[in-house]
Amino acid sequence: MRVPIKAVRFHEYGDPDVLRYEEVERPVAGAGQVLVRVTATSFNPVDGNIRGGFMQGPIPVTLPHTPGIDVAGRVEALGAGVAGIEAGAEVVGFLPMTGTGAAAEYVVAPAEILVPAPTSIPLADAAALPLVGLTAWQALFEHAGLTAGQRVLINGAGGAVGGYAVQLAKNAGAHVIATAGPRSGESVRAAGADRVIDHTATEVTAAVTEPVDVVLNLAPVEPARLAALVGLVRSGGVLVNTTVWMPAPADEERGVRGINLFVRSDADQLARLVGLVDAGKLRVDVAERAPLAELPAVHARAAAGTSAGKVVIVAPAA
């Protein structure tokens, strides 16, 4: 029997006005899948790039497409072969980027990507964690191998990934230098940065006078400015770049590696992040909670550069 639900979809690539709040058929969980009653998803910049058609190579999606890579919600039904998850459980996950997203009342998710949601924050707010939290974790620990006592420069720390990166690096015992604009400087300092450089007033390459072990670049800087950051890294260090449309620079003579990060779903890592949240060691910051029907407006503000902070998209109440 067809069960109608609400979702936001785009039927063609383009500006935010291609997004439609419309009725679709409720999905059914197949083998190895879980049907989740969505409490919330979140907006990530990559959502705008996918909608605009700029990611058709690395992230091909089928039109019409429902965005929303992050999901927080309650398990509604289990597909065949799913064990270890119970109906009604509160879960959080990073959905496959090429599949149907969570900007809907229900979404089907692979069982293996879901983990128990944090219990110390509202379930809707947990949707702000997966993609950006995993980006920060994988950059710092999986790719850079950051350890206690090392010095890390987080370039572009004022965004959502930067907030997690600063907290995680500080928790790991690193000395954290961060760049941020005037609007986000205080929040970056509150996240634990030992030093905050206002990139609108000071050139980072001039401000950092001692070598760092790791540079994490989160900012869409010009290629020449990105390349200049390599000079701040000690011999044998690493630069991790998340702006994947610009290849990460390296310095082979000094053994400085350049790594391009393309975040992936990892349930074990996400569970560790959830554990840090519930232990009070990782703060989840949410700037705005917007209803699902207003997702097109959220995309429009992001495209215009007028949004600030992490926006959680709340599905209609059951």
Order of alpha helices (4+ residues) and beta strands (2+ residues): beta-beta-beta-alpha-beta-beta-beta-beta-alpha-beta-alpha-beta-alpha-beta-alpha-beta-alpha-beta-beta-alpha-beta-alpha-beta
